[in-house]
Amino acid sequence: MKHRVTITLDRALVKALDAAPGENRSQKMERLLAEALAARAHRRWVSELKTFYAPGPDAADRGEDLDWQALASQAFERDD
């Protein structure tokens, strides 16, 4: 279910919105907001990955993770 929303935008934003692809302003806004939310989630995901894999005092733990990953890969490749 969709809800009606009214917004007030600066003239430059309206011009950019009108230049965006889409049949009408509602579709354009919906697509742009969905893209912005997806981009924000992607930035958060990349940030978390960078934090997790950043060099630091727990580099030995990450080495152990890689060892376990290699062992698991070998186990999945076995036929017996």
PDB file with one MODEL, atoms N, CA, C and O in Angstrom:
MODEL        1
ATOM      1  N   MET A   1       0.844  -1.177   0.000  1.00  0.00           N
ATOM      2  CA  MET A   1       0.000   0.000   0.000  1.00  0.00           C
ATOM      3  C   MET A   1       0.888   1.238   0.000  1.00  0.00           C
ATOM      4  O   MET A   1       1.833   1.335   0.782  1.00  0.00           O
ATOM      5  N   LYS A   2       0.586   2.147  -0.852  1.00  0.00           N
ATOM      6  CA  LYS A   2       1.360   3.377  -0.941  1.00  0.00           C
ATOM      7  C   LYS A   2       0.601   4.490  -0.227  1.00  0.00           C
ATOM      8  O   LYS A   2      -0.628   4.494  -0.161  1.00  0.00           O
ATOM      9  N   HIS A   3       1.376   5.435   0.303  1.00  0.00           N
ATOM     10  CA  HIS A   3       0.804   6.588   0.993  1.00  0.00           C
ATOM     11  C   HIS A   3       1.182   7.852   0.244  1.00  0.00           C
ATOM     12  O   HIS A   3       2.267   7.948  -0.330  1.00  0.00           O
ATOM     13  N   ARG A   4       0.298   8.798   0.255  1.00  0.00           N
ATOM     14  CA  ARG A   4       0.551  10.072  -0.395  1.00  0.00           C
ATOM     15  C   ARG A   4       1.380  10.950   0.537  1.00  0.00           C
ATOM     16  O   ARG A   4       1.079  11.080   1.724  1.00  0.00           O
ATOM     17  N   VAL A   5       2.434  11.553  -0.028  1.00  0.00           N
ATOM     18  CA  VAL A   5       3.328  12.420   0.729  1.00  0.00           C
ATOM     19  C   VAL A   5       3.517  13.700  -0.071  1.00  0.00           C
ATOM     20  O   VAL A   5       3.679  13.661  -1.291  1.00  0.00           O
ATOM     21  N   THR A   6       3.497  14.811   0.606  1.00  0.00           N
ATOM     22  CA  THR A   6       3.742  16.096  -0.039  1.00  0.00           C
ATOM     23  C   THR A   6       5.055  16.651   0.495  1.00  0.00           C
ATOM     24  O   THR A   6       5.274  16.698   1.705  1.00  0.00           O
ATOM     25  N   ILE A   7       5.929  17.073  -0.419  1.00  0.00           N
ATOM     26  CA  ILE A   7       7.204  17.641  -0.007  1.00  0.00           C
ATOM     27  C   ILE A   7       7.424  18.976  -0.714  1.00  0.00           C
ATOM     28  O   ILE A   7       6.846  19.245  -1.767  1.00  0.00           O
ATOM     29  N   THR A   8       8.261  19.791  -0.118  1.00  0.00           N
ATOM     30  CA  THR A   8       8.651  21.063  -0.706  1.00  0.00           C
ATOM     31  C   THR A   8      10.146  20.989  -0.980  1.00  0.00           C
ATOM     32  O   THR A   8      10.940  20.704  -0.083  1.00  0.00           O
ATOM     33  N   LEU A   9      10.521  21.249  -2.224  1.00  0.00           N
ATOM     34  CA  LEU A   9      11.919  21.146  -2.623  1.00  0.00           C
ATOM     35  C   LEU A   9      12.429  22.452  -3.195  1.00  0.00           C
ATOM     36  O   LEU A   9      11.669  23.254  -3.737  1.00  0.00           O
ATOM     37  N   ASP A  10      13.721  22.647  -3.065  1.00  0.00           N
ATOM     38  CA  ASP A  10      14.400  23.773  -3.679  1.00  0.00           C
ATOM     39  C   ASP A  10      14.278  23.646  -5.196  1.00  0.00           C
ATOM     40  O   ASP A  10      14.180  22.537  -5.722  1.00  0.00           O
ATOM     41  N   ARG A  11      14.284  24.756  -5.882  1.00  0.00           N
ATOM     42  CA  ARG A  11      14.108  24.760  -7.333  1.00  0.00           C
ATOM     43  C   ARG A  11      15.141  23.873  -8.037  1.00  0.00           C
ATOM     44  O   ARG A  11      14.805  23.174  -8.993  1.00  0.00           O
ATOM     45  N   ALA A  12      16.390  23.897  -7.571  1.00  0.00           N
ATOM     46  CA  ALA A  12      17.429  23.076  -8.198  1.00  0.00           C
ATOM     47  C   ALA A  12      17.119  21.584  -8.044  1.00  0.00           C
ATOM     48  O   ALA A  12      17.385  20.801  -8.957  1.00  0.00           O
ATOM     49  N   LEU A  13      16.563  21.187  -6.903  1.00  0.00           N
ATOM     50  CA  LEU A  13      16.199  19.789  -6.696  1.00  0.00           C
ATOM     51  C   LEU A  13      15.036  19.380  -7.595  1.00  0.00           C
ATOM     52  O   LEU A  13      15.017  18.269  -8.123  1.00  0.00           O
ATOM     53  N   VAL A  14      14.081  20.265  -7.765  1.00  0.00           N
ATOM     54  CA  VAL A  14      12.944  19.976  -8.651  1.00  0.00           C
ATOM     55  C   VAL A  14      13.448  19.824 -10.089  1.00  0.00           C
ATOM     56  O   VAL A  14      12.998  18.941 -10.819  1.00  0.00           O
ATOM     57  N   LYS A  15      14.373  20.679 -10.484  1.00  0.00           N
ATOM     58  CA  LYS A  15      14.936  20.596 -11.835  1.00  0.00           C
ATOM     59  C   LYS A  15      15.664  19.268 -12.022  1.00  0.00           C
ATOM     60  O   LYS A  15      15.521  18.622 -13.060  1.00  0.00           O
ATOM     61  N   ALA A  16      16.442  18.862 -11.026  1.00  0.00           N
ATOM     62  CA  ALA A  16      17.155  17.585 -11.097  1.00  0.00           C
ATOM     63  C   ALA A  16      16.164  16.424 -11.110  1.00  0.00           C
ATOM     64  O   ALA A  16      16.362  15.446 -11.830  1.00  0.00           O
ATOM     65  N   LEU A  17      15.108  16.530 -10.324  1.00  0.00           N
ATOM     66  CA  LEU A  17      14.090  15.483 -10.287  1.00  0.00           C
ATOM     67  C   LEU A  17      13.412  15.347 -11.644  1.00  0.00           C
ATOM     68  O   LEU A  17      13.207  14.238 -12.137  1.00  0.00           O
ATOM     69  N   ASP A  18      13.072  16.468 -12.236  1.00  0.00           N
ATOM     70  CA  ASP A  18      12.416  16.436 -13.548  1.00  0.00           C
ATOM     71  C   ASP A  18      13.337  15.862 -14.625  1.00  0.00           C
ATOM     72  O   ASP A  18      12.855  15.281 -15.598  1.00  0.00           O
ATOM     73  N   ALA A  19      14.639  16.015 -14.468  1.00  0.00           N
ATOM     74  CA  ALA A  19      15.594  15.495 -15.450  1.00  0.00           C
ATOM     75  C   ALA A  19      15.847  13.995 -15.256  1.00  0.00           C
ATOM     76  O   ALA A  19      16.373  13.335 -16.152  1.00  0.00           O
ATOM     77  N   ALA A  20      15.481  13.469 -14.115  1.00  0.00           N
ATOM     78  CA  ALA A  20      15.708  12.046 -13.835  1.00  0.00           C
ATOM     79  C   ALA A  20      14.758  11.187 -14.672  1.00  0.00           C
ATOM     80  O   ALA A  20      13.667  11.628 -15.031  1.00  0.00           O
ATOM     81  N   PRO A  21      15.185   9.950 -14.980  1.00  0.00           N
ATOM     82  CA  PRO A  21      14.303   9.075 -15.765  1.00  0.00           C
ATOM     83  C   PRO A  21      13.085   8.630 -14.949  1.00  0.00           C
ATOM     84  O   PRO A  21      13.170   8.436 -13.736  1.00  0.00           O
ATOM     85  N   GLY A  22      11.972   8.475 -15.627  1.00  0.00           N
ATOM     86  CA  GLY A  22      10.737   8.036 -14.984  1.00  0.00           C
ATOM     87  C   GLY A  22       9.547   8.695 -15.636  1.00  0.00           C
ATOM     88  O   GLY A  22       9.677   9.716 -16.312  1.00  0.00           O
ATOM     89  N   GLU A  23       8.387   8.103 -15.428  1.00  0.00           N
ATOM     90  CA  GLU A  23       7.176   8.628 -16.064  1.00  0.00           C
ATOM     91  C   GLU A  23       6.621   9.852 -15.359  1.00  0.00           C
ATOM     92  O   GLU A  23       6.103  10.766 -16.000  1.00  0.00           O
ATOM     93  N   ASN A  24       6.730   9.869 -14.028  1.00  0.00           N
ATOM     94  CA  ASN A  24       6.197  11.006 -13.284  1.00  0.00           C
ATOM     95  C   ASN A  24       7.061  11.253 -12.047  1.00  0.00           C
ATOM     96  O   ASN A  24       7.941  10.454 -11.725  1.00  0.00           O
ATOM     97  N   ARG A  25       6.806  12.345 -11.370  1.00  0.00           N
ATOM     98  CA  ARG A  25       7.629  12.708 -10.212  1.00  0.00           C
ATOM     99  C   ARG A  25       7.529  11.684  -9.094  1.00  0.00           C
ATOM    100  O   ARG A  25       8.515  11.438  -8.398  1.00  0.00           O
ATOM    101  N   SER A  26       6.377  11.089  -8.910  1.00  0.00           N
ATOM    102  CA  SER A  26       6.230  10.077  -7.858  1.00  0.00           C
ATOM    103  C   SER A  26       7.151   8.893  -8.110  1.00  0.00           C
ATOM    104  O   SER A  26       7.853   8.439  -7.206  1.00  0.00           O
ATOM    105  N   GLN A  27       7.144   8.398  -9.337  1.00  0.00           N
ATOM    106  CA  GLN A  27       8.018   7.272  -9.670  1.00  0.00           C
ATOM    107  C   GLN A  27       9.487   7.664  -9.542  1.00  0.00           C
ATOM    108  O   GLN A  27      10.310   6.881  -9.068  1.00  0.00           O
ATOM    109  N   LYS A  28       9.802   8.872  -9.967  1.00  0.00           N
ATOM    110  CA  LYS A  28      11.180   9.345  -9.878  1.00  0.00           C
ATOM    111  C   LYS A  28      11.639   9.422  -8.428  1.00  0.00           C
ATOM    112  O   LYS A  28      12.732   8.963  -8.097  1.00  0.00           O
ATOM    113  N   MET A  29      10.816   9.995  -7.568  1.00  0.00           N
ATOM    114  CA  MET A  29      11.174  10.118  -6.151  1.00  0.00           C
ATOM    115  C   MET A  29      11.314   8.741  -5.517  1.00  0.00           C
ATOM    116  O   MET A  29      12.258   8.497  -4.765  1.00  0.00           O
ATOM    117  N   GLU A  30      10.390   7.847  -5.811  1.00  0.00           N
ATOM    118  CA  GLU A  30      10.444   6.505  -5.245  1.00  0.00           C
ATOM    119  C   GLU A  30      11.733   5.789  -5.658  1.00  0.00           C
ATOM    120  O   GLU A  30      12.383   5.152  -4.830  1.00  0.00           O
ATOM    121  N   ARG A  31      12.100   5.895  -6.937  1.00  0.00           N
ATOM    122  CA  ARG A  31      13.314   5.254  -7.424  1.00  0.00           C
ATOM    123  C   ARG A  31      14.551   5.889  -6.790  1.00  0.00           C
ATOM    124  O   ARG A  31      15.457   5.177  -6.357  1.00  0.00           O
ATOM    125  N   LEU A  32      14.597   7.226  -6.731  1.00  0.00           N
ATOM    126  CA  LEU A  32      15.758   7.906  -6.151  1.00  0.00           C
ATOM    127  C   LEU A  32      15.916   7.589  -4.666  1.00  0.00           C
ATOM    128  O   LEU A  32      17.037   7.395  -4.195  1.00  0.00           O
ATOM    129  N   LEU A  33      14.820   7.534  -3.930  1.00  0.00           N
ATOM    130  CA  LEU A  33      14.902   7.189  -2.508  1.00  0.00           C
ATOM    131  C   LEU A  33      15.335   5.742  -2.312  1.00  0.00           C
ATOM    132  O   LEU A  33      16.129   5.449  -1.418  1.00  0.00           O
ATOM    133  N   ALA A  34      14.826   4.845  -3.130  1.00  0.00           N
ATOM    134  CA  ALA A  34      15.228   3.441  -3.037  1.00  0.00           C
ATOM    135  C   ALA A  34      16.719   3.300  -3.332  1.00  0.00           C
ATOM    136  O   ALA A  34      17.418   2.553  -2.648  1.00  0.00           O
ATOM    137  N   GLU A  35      17.209   4.015  -4.347  1.00  0.00           N
ATOM    138  CA  GLU A  35      18.638   3.974  -4.672  1.00  0.00           C
ATOM    139  C   GLU A  35      19.471   4.547  -3.526  1.00  0.00           C
ATOM    140  O   GLU A  35      20.530   4.010  -3.201  1.00  0.00           O
ATOM    141  N   ALA A  36      18.998   5.632  -2.914  1.00  0.00           N
ATOM    142  CA  ALA A  36      19.731   6.239  -1.801  1.00  0.00           C
ATOM    143  C   ALA A  36      19.803   5.287  -0.612  1.00  0.00           C
ATOM    144  O   ALA A  36      20.848   5.175   0.030  1.00  0.00           O
ATOM    145  N   LEU A  37      18.703   4.604  -0.317  1.00  0.00           N
ATOM    146  CA  LEU A  37      18.705   3.643   0.790  1.00  0.00           C
ATOM    147  C   LEU A  37      19.631   2.468   0.501  1.00  0.00           C
ATOM    148  O   LEU A  37      20.345   2.006   1.390  1.00  0.00           O
ATOM    149  N   ALA A  38      19.622   1.987  -0.729  1.00  0.00           N
ATOM    150  CA  ALA A  38      20.503   0.887  -1.103  1.00  0.00           C
ATOM    151  C   ALA A  38      21.963   1.321  -1.026  1.00  0.00           C
ATOM    152  O   ALA A  38      22.811   0.560  -0.561  1.00  0.00           O
ATOM    153  N   ALA A  39      22.261   2.533  -1.477  1.00  0.00           N
ATOM    154  CA  ALA A  39      23.636   3.039  -1.426  1.00  0.00           C
ATOM    155  C   ALA A  39      24.091   3.195   0.026  1.00  0.00           C
ATOM    156  O   ALA A  39      25.241   2.896   0.348  1.00  0.00           O
ATOM    157  N   ARG A  40      23.208   3.656   0.893  1.00  0.00           N
ATOM    158  CA  ARG A  40      23.557   3.805   2.308  1.00  0.00           C
ATOM    159  C   ARG A  40      23.849   2.444   2.934  1.00  0.00           C
ATOM    160  O   ARG A  40      24.805   2.302   3.697  1.00  0.00           O
ATOM    161  N   ALA A  41      23.032   1.447   2.616  1.00  0.00           N
ATOM    162  CA  ALA A  41      23.257   0.100   3.140  1.00  0.00           C
ATOM    163  C   ALA A  41      24.577  -0.458   2.621  1.00  0.00           C
ATOM    164  O   ALA A  41      25.312  -1.114   3.359  1.00  0.00           O
ATOM    165  N   HIS A  42      24.877  -0.197   1.349  1.00  0.00           N
ATOM    166  CA  HIS A  42      26.134  -0.669   0.768  1.00  0.00           C
ATOM    167  C   HIS A  42      27.324   0.011   1.449  1.00  0.00           C
ATOM    168  O   HIS A  42      28.315  -0.652   1.755  1.00  0.00           O
ATOM    169  N   ARG A  43      27.245   1.312   1.688  1.00  0.00           N
ATOM    170  CA  ARG A  43      28.340   2.022   2.372  1.00  0.00           C
ATOM    171  C   ARG A  43      28.546   1.477   3.780  1.00  0.00           C
ATOM    172  O   ARG A  43      29.684   1.326   4.224  1.00  0.00           O
ATOM    173  N   ARG A  44      27.464   1.183   4.482  1.00  0.00           N
ATOM    174  CA  ARG A  44      27.569   0.627   5.829  1.00  0.00           C
ATOM    175  C   ARG A  44      28.221  -0.755   5.779  1.00  0.00           C
ATOM    176  O   ARG A  44      29.060  -1.075   6.620  1.00  0.00           O
ATOM    177  N   TRP A  45      27.838  -1.575   4.793  1.00  0.00           N
ATOM    178  CA  TRP A  45      28.400  -2.908   4.635  1.00  0.00           C
ATOM    179  C   TRP A  45      29.895  -2.824   4.353  1.00  0.00           C
ATOM    180  O   TRP A  45      30.680  -3.558   4.952  1.00  0.00           O
ATOM    181  N   VAL A  46      30.297  -1.934   3.444  1.00  0.00           N
ATOM    182  CA  VAL A  46      31.712  -1.765   3.114  1.00  0.00           C
ATOM    183  C   VAL A  46      32.474  -1.279   4.333  1.00  0.00           C
ATOM    184  O   VAL A  46      33.583  -1.744   4.596  1.00  0.00           O
ATOM    185  N   SER A  47      31.900  -0.360   5.073  1.00  0.00           N
ATOM    186  CA  SER A  47      32.552   0.154   6.279  1.00  0.00           C
ATOM    187  C   SER A  47      32.766  -0.953   7.308  1.00  0.00           C
ATOM    188  O   SER A  47      33.830  -1.038   7.922  1.00  0.00           O
ATOM    189  N   GLU A  48      31.764  -1.791   7.492  1.00  0.00           N
ATOM    190  CA  GLU A  48      31.893  -2.899   8.440  1.00  0.00           C
ATOM    191  C   GLU A  48      32.955  -3.900   7.986  1.00  0.00           C
ATOM    192  O   GLU A  48      33.714  -4.419   8.804  1.00  0.00           O
ATOM    193  N   LEU A  49      33.007  -4.165   6.686  1.00  0.00           N
ATOM    194  CA  LEU A  49      34.037  -5.068   6.174  1.00  0.00           C
ATOM    195  C   LEU A  49      35.429  -4.480   6.365  1.00  0.00           C
ATOM    196  O   LEU A  49      36.356  -5.186   6.763  1.00  0.00           O
ATOM    197  N   LYS A  50      35.577  -3.187   6.083  1.00  0.00           N
ATOM    198  CA  LYS A  50      36.874  -2.544   6.267  1.00  0.00           C
ATOM    199  C   LYS A  50      37.295  -2.578   7.730  1.00  0.00           C
ATOM    200  O   LYS A  50      38.464  -2.807   8.041  1.00  0.00           O
ATOM    201  N   THR A  51      36.342  -2.351   8.623  1.00  0.00           N
ATOM    202  CA  THR A  51      36.647  -2.390  10.050  1.00  0.00           C
ATOM    203  C   THR A  51      37.060  -3.791  10.469  1.00  0.00           C
ATOM    204  O   THR A  51      38.018  -3.960  11.223  1.00  0.00           O
ATOM    205  N   PHE A  52      36.348  -4.784   9.987  1.00  0.00           N
ATOM    206  CA  PHE A  52      36.641  -6.165  10.366  1.00  0.00           C
ATOM    207  C   PHE A  52      38.008  -6.609   9.853  1.00  0.00           C
ATOM    208  O   PHE A  52      38.755  -7.284  10.561  1.00  0.00           O
ATOM    209  N   TYR A  53      38.331  -6.224   8.611  1.00  0.00           N
ATOM    210  CA  TYR A  53      39.574  -6.683   8.004  1.00  0.00           C
ATOM    211  C   TYR A  53      40.716  -5.675   8.116  1.00  0.00           C
ATOM    212  O   TYR A  53      41.784  -5.892   7.542  1.00  0.00           O
ATOM    213  N   ALA A  54      40.514  -4.595   8.834  1.00  0.00           N
ATOM    214  CA  ALA A  54      41.581  -3.600   9.003  1.00  0.00           C
ATOM    215  C   ALA A  54      42.732  -4.203   9.792  1.00  0.00           C
ATOM    216  O   ALA A  54      42.519  -4.967  10.733  1.00  0.00           O
ATOM    217  N   PRO A  55      43.963  -3.852   9.401  1.00  0.00           N
ATOM    218  CA  PRO A  55      45.092  -4.367  10.171  1.00  0.00           C
ATOM    219  C   PRO A  55      45.045  -3.818  11.587  1.00  0.00           C
ATOM    220  O   PRO A  55      44.712  -2.653  11.801  1.00  0.00           O
ATOM    221  N   GLY A  56      45.372  -4.646  12.528  1.00  0.00           N
ATOM    222  CA  GLY A  56      45.337  -4.212  13.912  1.00  0.00           C
ATOM    223  C   GLY A  56      45.789  -5.319  14.831  1.00  0.00           C
ATOM    224  O   GLY A  56      46.368  -6.309  14.382  1.00  0.00           O
ATOM    225  N   PRO A  57      45.532  -5.160  16.105  1.00  0.00           N
ATOM    226  CA  PRO A  57      46.014  -6.134  17.077  1.00  0.00           C
ATOM    227  C   PRO A  57      45.389  -7.520  16.924  1.00  0.00           C
ATOM    228  O   PRO A  57      45.928  -8.498  17.441  1.00  0.00           O
ATOM    229  N   ASP A  58      44.258  -7.617  16.220  1.00  0.00           N
ATOM    230  CA  ASP A  58      43.603  -8.914  16.088  1.00  0.00           C
ATOM    231  C   ASP A  58      43.892  -9.566  14.736  1.00  0.00           C
ATOM    232  O   ASP A  58      43.098 -10.376  14.256  1.00  0.00           O
ATOM    233  N   ALA A  59      45.018  -9.219  14.125  1.00  0.00           N
ATOM    234  CA  ALA A  59      45.387  -9.811  12.836  1.00  0.00           C
ATOM    235  C   ALA A  59      45.588 -11.320  12.964  1.00  0.00           C
ATOM    236  O   ALA A  59      45.299 -12.061  12.024  1.00  0.00           O
ATOM    237  N   ALA A  60      46.078 -11.785  14.113  1.00  0.00           N
ATOM    238  CA  ALA A  60      46.254 -13.231  14.324  1.00  0.00           C
ATOM    239  C   ALA A  60      44.917 -13.945  14.274  1.00  0.00           C
ATOM    240  O   ALA A  60      44.816 -15.051  13.743  1.00  0.00           O
ATOM    241  N   ASP A  61      43.895 -13.313  14.825  1.00  0.00           N
ATOM    242  CA  ASP A  61      42.555 -13.914  14.771  1.00  0.00           C
ATOM    243  C   ASP A  61      42.080 -14.051  13.328  1.00  0.00           C
ATOM    244  O   ASP A  61      41.477 -15.061  12.965  1.00  0.00           O
ATOM    245  N   ARG A  62      42.350 -13.040  12.507  1.00  0.00           N
ATOM    246  CA  ARG A  62      41.941 -13.121  11.102  1.00  0.00           C
ATOM    247  C   ARG A  62      42.721 -14.216  10.389  1.00  0.00           C
ATOM    248  O   ARG A  62      42.181 -14.884   9.507  1.00  0.00           O
ATOM    249  N   GLY A  63      43.998 -14.411  10.761  1.00  0.00           N
ATOM    250  CA  GLY A  63      44.772 -15.513  10.195  1.00  0.00           C
ATOM    251  C   GLY A  63      44.157 -16.849  10.540  1.00  0.00           C
ATOM    252  O   GLY A  63      44.098 -17.754   9.707  1.00  0.00           O
ATOM    253  N   GLU A  64      43.699 -16.969  11.773  1.00  0.00           N
ATOM    254  CA  GLU A  64      43.029 -18.199  12.193  1.00  0.00           C
ATOM    255  C   GLU A  64      41.739 -18.404  11.402  1.00  0.00           C
ATOM    256  O   GLU A  64      41.417 -19.527  11.013  1.00  0.00           O
ATOM    257  N   ASP A  65      40.999 -17.316  11.164  1.00  0.00           N
ATOM    258  CA  ASP A  65      39.775 -17.415  10.355  1.00  0.00           C
ATOM    259  C   ASP A  65      40.094 -17.946   8.959  1.00  0.00           C
ATOM    260  O   ASP A  65      39.369 -18.790   8.432  1.00  0.00           O
ATOM    261  N   LEU A  66      41.183 -17.449   8.361  1.00  0.00           N
ATOM    262  CA  LEU A  66      41.564 -17.919   7.027  1.00  0.00           C
ATOM    263  C   LEU A  66      41.953 -19.397   7.058  1.00  0.00           C
ATOM    264  O   LEU A  66      41.653 -20.142   6.125  1.00  0.00           O
ATOM    265  N   ASP A  67      42.623 -19.817   8.135  1.00  0.00           N
ATOM    266  CA  ASP A  67      42.971 -21.238   8.267  1.00  0.00           C
ATOM    267  C   ASP A  67      41.713 -22.099   8.337  1.00  0.00           C
ATOM    268  O   ASP A  67      41.634 -23.141   7.687  1.00  0.00           O
ATOM    269  N   TRP A  68      40.735 -21.665   9.124  1.00  0.00           N
ATOM    270  CA  TRP A  68      39.481 -22.415   9.238  1.00  0.00           C
ATOM    271  C   TRP A  68      38.733 -22.434   7.904  1.00  0.00           C
ATOM    272  O   TRP A  68      38.133 -23.443   7.533  1.00  0.00           O
ATOM    273  N   GLN A  69      38.775 -21.326   7.199  1.00  0.00           N
ATOM    274  CA  GLN A  69      38.109 -21.259   5.898  1.00  0.00           C
ATOM    275  C   GLN A  69      38.761 -22.242   4.920  1.00  0.00           C
ATOM    276  O   GLN A  69      38.065 -22.937   4.181  1.00  0.00           O
ATOM    277  N   ALA A  70      40.084 -22.296   4.918  1.00  0.00           N
ATOM    278  CA  ALA A  70      40.794 -23.233   4.043  1.00  0.00           C
ATOM    279  C   ALA A  70      40.443 -24.669   4.408  1.00  0.00           C
ATOM    280  O   ALA A  70      40.214 -25.496   3.525  1.00  0.00           O
ATOM    281  N   LEU A  71      40.399 -24.971   5.700  1.00  0.00           N
ATOM    282  CA  LEU A  71      40.055 -26.322   6.145  1.00  0.00           C
ATOM    283  C   LEU A  71      38.632 -26.699   5.717  1.00  0.00           C
ATOM    284  O   LEU A  71      38.386 -27.816   5.261  1.00  0.00           O
ATOM    285  N   ALA A  72      37.712 -25.762   5.870  1.00  0.00           N
ATOM    286  CA  ALA A  72      36.325 -26.018   5.470  1.00  0.00           C
ATOM    287  C   ALA A  72      36.234 -26.241   3.964  1.00  0.00           C
ATOM    288  O   ALA A  72      35.484 -27.108   3.515  1.00  0.00           O
ATOM    289  N   SER A  73      36.982 -25.476   3.180  1.00  0.00           N
ATOM    290  CA  SER A  73      36.973 -25.649   1.725  1.00  0.00           C
ATOM    291  C   SER A  73      37.480 -27.025   1.349  1.00  0.00           C
ATOM    292  O   SER A  73      36.928 -27.677   0.463  1.00  0.00           O
ATOM    293  N   GLN A  74      38.543 -27.473   2.027  1.00  0.00           N
ATOM    294  CA  GLN A  74      39.074 -28.798   1.749  1.00  0.00           C
ATOM    295  C   GLN A  74      38.056 -29.885   2.108  1.00  0.00           C
ATOM    296  O   GLN A  74      37.922 -30.875   1.390  1.00  0.00           O
ATOM    297  N   ALA A  75      37.348 -29.698   3.206  1.00  0.00           N
ATOM    298  CA  ALA A  75      36.348 -30.674   3.616  1.00  0.00           C
ATOM    299  C   ALA A  75      35.217 -30.777   2.619  1.00  0.00           C
ATOM    300  O   ALA A  75      34.719 -31.874   2.367  1.00  0.00           O
ATOM    301  N   PHE A  76      34.800 -29.665   2.046  1.00  0.00           N
ATOM    302  CA  PHE A  76      33.718 -29.700   1.055  1.00  0.00           C
ATOM    303  C   PHE A  76      34.150 -30.333  -0.250  1.00  0.00           C
ATOM    304  O   PHE A  76      33.311 -30.842  -0.994  1.00  0.00           O
ATOM    305  N   GLU A  77      35.452 -30.313  -0.547  1.00  0.00           N
ATOM    306  CA  GLU A  77      35.944 -30.871  -1.802  1.00  0.00           C
ATOM    307  C   GLU A  77      36.115 -32.393  -1.733  1.00  0.00           C
ATOM    308  O   GLU A  77      36.266 -33.037  -2.772  1.00  0.00           O
ATOM    309  N   ARG A  78      36.094 -32.964  -0.562  1.00  0.00           N
ATOM    310  CA  ARG A  78      36.308 -34.410  -0.419  1.00  0.00           C
ATOM    311  C   ARG A  78      35.104 -35.193  -0.939  1.00  0.00           C
ATOM    312  O   ARG A  78      33.962 -34.740  -0.856  1.00  0.00           O
ATOM    313  N   ASP A  79      35.389 -36.371  -1.471  1.00  0.00           N
ATOM    314  CA  ASP A  79      34.334 -37.239  -2.024  1.00  0.00           C
ATOM    315  C   ASP A  79      33.917 -38.358  -1.072  1.00  0.00           C
ATOM    316  O   ASP A  79      32.889 -38.996  -1.302  1.00  0.00           O
ATOM    317  N   ASP A  80      34.675 -38.614  -0.019  1.00  0.00           N
ATOM    318  CA  ASP A  80      34.363 -39.773   0.840  1.00  0.00           C
ATOM    319  C   ASP A  80      33.313 -39.513   1.860  1.00  0.00           C
ATOM    320  O   ASP A  80      32.969 -40.407   2.633  1.00  0.00           O
TER     321      ASP A  80
ENDMDL
END
